[in-house]
Amino acid sequence: MLAEVARTAQQRQQGLMYREELPEGTGMLFVFDRVEIRSFWMQNTYIALDIAFIDQDQRIVDIQAMEPQSSDLHESPAPALFALEVPQGWFAARGIGVGAAAEIVFGPG
């Protein structure tokens, strides 16, 4: 999976809003400065997404389906350092679930 990285507060706030599509095999990785409970919503997001909340040990602590254009909050049940948004169904199609180990590798640039 190739993911755009949202590291700054502005990048995290914008996320995947206003996009009409998300190419297969891509997503967005949200990187935070500290481990804590995270909340996301889908206002102004037009694509159905799944979100995985990932802890400091790079373990998936939860995966939630998020519907487009919703202001419902999706909160991590445990503290997370990362969140990964992908097209809805991506995790299930690959048999990836809660407790799975992620391998986050940052490329050049």
Phi, psi and omega in degrees: 000134176253121184238138168293148181251127176253102184257326184270161178302319180295316178296319179293322180294320180288316180050227181258021180299147173071006178272142180271337181208163176226112183304146178306136177082012179235165178192196177226129177258122177264124182246126182249163182279336182214160181276124175195172176297135182244146177231136178229156172220176188241017179302133181064019175250125190261358184247134174291128185232158163251146176236133173251127173268130188235132183275183183293341177268008181062039173252139177285120180264343177190153172228130180229142173275136181235129182269145181301150172059030181254143175260009176296137178277138175245106186253141177289139179282349180218160178302142181226148176256337181226159168220139180238119176258132180221166176304141183304133180096351183299313181296312182299320181297338181252005179068027181265127182223184179302136181096345179294148177275133173263156173234102184263118181234123179266125180277181179296150177094000000 
